[in-house]
Amino acid sequence: MSLAKSLIVSISLAGLFSGPALAQDGGMKKWVQGKGWGWVWGHEDEIGALNEMTDASRLAALQLVKQGKTYDLGLPYDRMSYKWPGHSPGEVISFRSPAGVRTQKDLSFATPEGGNTGGTAWHSNAIFMNDNVATQIDGLGHITHGPDSHFYNGFKAAEWGGDFGLRKTDVTTIPPVVARGVLIDVAGYKKVDALPSHYEISVEDLEGALRAQNVEVTPGSVVLVRTGTARYWGKMGATIPKSANTTPLE
């Protein structure tokens, strides 16, 4: 079965391993030092702090690029991919194949009699997937809370849910993200190949890793946290038992 790799990729990162960036708070209207953003975007807002991205902030991020290297953050995804029990498996199904086109003979233009004397055919797949497995990005409506199942900005599932996805704060509201990227290597900071299953990353872990890396998170940065567990993902995305039993932390 074919892999579906990097099916949902919504972030472009500039200057992933750069030192302190141009402040990138130039032009920011709502961010206040010591207070962050707070609840400032209005009752109909669906994207939160991404409102602060401007032409100026994107330009500042792009100016951080020095080497032009790229880093593939995609993970292979198939029926055996690791997933949280609350998500469905994925499947890549052959919809049309060269052999099927020739034997089915349901498309006249694909037959020799219909003019296809050269035997041209194609591969076409149908993809059944979950939007929260492997490479993906969550909208602000992903997590709900309370008996009324409210999510970001007070929107409620009873009002804004639907059979075809959320009608507020889904991923279609997320603009292209071009920003300074900061990788926080927590596994490296803890001196393990990968964090153990169920390890809770603390504020102290993040701050300690940043100090060890001599890297600063500035307003407008995109933060990626490395846990190391992707090393156990496997060629086909299958769960490797070791991923649930990695080196314990002292």
Helices and strands as residue ranges (DSSP letters): E 11-14, G 48-52, H 55-62, E 91-96, H 98-104, G 108-110, G 112-114, E 124-128, G 152-154, H 157-160, G 171-173, E 177-185, H 186-189, H 203-213, E 222-226, G 229-232, G 241-244
